[in-house]
Amino acid sequence: MLFPTHLLVAALIGRRSRLSTPWLVVGAALPDVIDKPLAMAGVVELYHSVGHSVLLVGVAVPIALYSRAGLAAAIGWGSHLFLDAFHVVVNGRGTDVLSLAWPVAAPPDPLAVPPGSFVFHYVGSRSFMLEGGLWLLAGLFALAHVRPDTGTESPGNVK
């Protein structure tokens, strides 16, 4: 999934839950904020490594138990990992899910494409079409909840 979609999904989770939307978004951003610079600097070989590893659950659970903000960040992080796993499976690269077990396991044939080039590789894929549909639905939802006379959200739609 593209980075903005991870943030959108975190915001949607925040909209539908009582969790802190900013902390959900922070958690959803963390895997890419950690891993992309590490890979671009040559510290790790894969663009899905440290921040995308489910082995961080040992860090995420105590943080989630510490506070509601920690819970929101952990759920945002988990949503990022889920969406990335979903997108590689939908695109027919199921073995890429092994990157979630970094450094214990790695995909046998990883797609080692830098973030900028990845966009061009990704456009037109099955997962990209689903992602586009998600953005379309989010846009329609947003339009349905804006009062035409002021451009603000309708009072009946505020939580």
C-alpha positions as CSV (number, residue, x, y, z in Angstrom):
1,M,0.0,0.0,0.0
2,L,1.1,3.6,-0.6
3,F,2.0,5.6,2.5
4,P,-1.0,8.0,2.3
5,T,-3.4,5.0,2.3
6,H,-1.9,3.8,5.6
7,L,-2.6,7.2,7.1
8,L,-6.2,7.3,5.6
9,V,-7.0,3.9,7.1
10,A,-5.7,5.0,10.5
11,A,-7.8,8.1,10.3
12,L,-10.9,6.1,9.4
13,I,-10.2,3.8,12.3
14,G,-10.1,6.9,14.5
15,R,-13.3,8.1,13.1
16,R,-15.1,4.8,13.8
17,S,-13.6,4.3,17.3
18,R,-12.9,6.1,20.5
19,L,-9.1,6.0,19.9
20,S,-6.9,9.0,19.3
21,T,-6.8,9.6,15.6
22,P,-3.4,11.4,15.8
23,W,-1.8,8.5,17.6
24,L,-3.4,6.0,15.2
25,V,-1.8,7.9,12.3
26,V,1.6,8.1,14.1
27,G,1.5,4.3,14.6
28,A,0.4,3.7,11.0
29,A,3.3,5.9,9.8
30,L,6.0,4.3,11.9
31,P,6.9,1.2,9.8
32,D,7.7,3.3,6.7
33,V,9.3,6.2,8.7
34,I,11.6,3.6,10.2
35,D,12.3,1.3,7.3
36,K,12.5,3.5,4.2
37,P,15.4,5.6,5.5
38,L,17.2,2.5,6.8
39,A,17.0,0.8,3.4
40,M,17.9,3.9,1.4
41,A,21.0,4.4,3.7
42,G,22.0,0.8,3.0
43,V,21.6,-0.3,6.7
44,V,19.2,-3.0,5.7
45,E,18.5,-4.7,2.4
46,L,14.7,-4.7,2.4
47,Y,12.3,-1.8,2.6
48,H,10.2,-3.9,4.9
49,S,12.4,-4.8,7.8
50,V,12.7,-3.4,11.4
51,G,9.5,-1.4,11.5
52,H,7.5,-4.0,9.6
53,S,8.5,-6.9,11.8
54,V,5.8,-8.6,13.9
55,L,8.6,-9.3,16.3
56,L,8.0,-5.8,17.5
57,V,4.8,-7.0,19.1
58,G,7.0,-7.4,22.2
59,V,7.4,-3.7,22.2
60,A,3.8,-2.8,20.9
61,V,1.9,-4.8,23.6
62,P,3.5,-3.0,26.6
63,I,3.0,0.3,24.9
64,A,-0.6,-0.6,24.2
65,L,-1.2,-1.6,27.8
66,Y,0.4,1.6,29.1
67,S,-2.1,4.2,27.8
68,R,-4.9,4.8,25.3
69,A,-2.5,6.7,23.2
70,G,-0.2,3.7,23.2
71,L,-3.1,1.5,22.3
72,A,-4.0,3.7,19.4
73,A,-0.4,3.8,18.1
74,A,-0.1,0.0,18.4
75,I,-3.4,-0.5,16.5
76,G,-2.2,2.0,13.8
77,W,1.1,0.0,13.5
78,G,-0.8,-3.2,13.3
79,S,-3.1,-1.8,10.6
80,H,-0.1,-0.9,8.5
81,L,1.3,-4.4,8.7
82,F,-2.1,-5.9,7.9
83,L,-2.5,-3.7,4.9
84,D,0.9,-4.4,3.6
85,A,0.4,-8.2,4.0
86,F,-3.0,-7.9,2.3
87,H,-1.6,-6.0,-0.7
88,V,1.3,-8.4,-1.4
89,V,-1.1,-11.4,-1.2
90,V,-3.7,-9.6,-3.5
91,N,-0.9,-8.9,-6.0
92,G,0.2,-12.5,-6.1
93,R,3.4,-12.2,-4.1
94,G,2.3,-14.2,-1.0
95,T,5.8,-15.1,-0.1
96,D,6.6,-11.4,0.5
97,V,4.5,-11.7,3.7
98,L,7.6,-13.4,5.1
99,S,9.1,-9.9,5.5
100,L,6.9,-9.5,8.5
101,A,9.1,-12.0,10.3
102,W,12.3,-10.0,9.7
103,P,15.1,-10.8,10.7
104,V,14.1,-14.4,11.3
105,A,12.7,-14.9,7.8
106,A,12.8,-13.1,4.5
107,P,10.9,-13.5,1.2
108,P,12.8,-15.8,-1.2
109,D,12.4,-13.3,-4.0
110,P,11.9,-9.8,-2.4
111,L,10.7,-6.9,-4.5
112,A,13.6,-4.6,-3.7
113,V,12.2,-1.5,-5.4
114,P,12.9,1.9,-3.8
115,P,9.8,3.9,-2.7
116,G,9.8,6.3,-5.6
117,S,10.2,3.6,-8.2
118,F,7.7,1.4,-6.3
119,V,4.9,3.8,-7.2
120,F,5.4,3.2,-10.9
121,H,5.6,-0.6,-10.3
122,Y,2.5,-0.5,-8.2
123,V,0.2,1.6,-10.4
124,G,-2.2,-0.8,-12.3
125,S,-1.8,-3.7,-9.9
126,R,-4.9,-5.4,-8.3
127,S,-4.0,-3.9,-5.0
128,F,-3.7,-0.5,-6.4
129,M,-7.2,-0.7,-7.9
130,L,-8.6,-1.7,-4.5
131,E,-6.6,1.1,-2.9
132,G,-8.1,3.6,-5.4
133,G,-11.6,2.3,-4.6
134,L,-10.9,2.9,-0.9
135,W,-9.9,6.5,-1.6
136,L,-13.0,6.9,-3.7
137,L,-15.2,5.6,-0.9
138,A,-13.5,7.9,1.6
139,G,-14.0,10.9,-0.7
140,L,-17.7,10.0,-1.1
141,F,-18.1,9.6,2.6
142,A,-16.4,13.0,3.2
143,L,-18.7,14.7,0.6
144,A,-21.8,13.1,2.2
145,H,-20.9,14.6,5.5
146,V,-20.3,18.2,4.5
147,R,-23.1,20.7,4.6
148,P,-23.5,22.4,1.2
149,D,-24.2,25.9,2.6
150,T,-21.1,26.2,4.8
151,G,-18.7,23.5,3.7
152,T,-18.5,22.3,7.3
153,E,-19.5,19.0,8.7
154,S,-23.2,18.5,9.5
155,P,-24.0,18.6,13.2
156,G,-25.9,15.4,13.0
157,N,-22.8,13.6,11.7
158,V,-20.4,14.7,14.5
159,K,-19.6,12.1,17.1
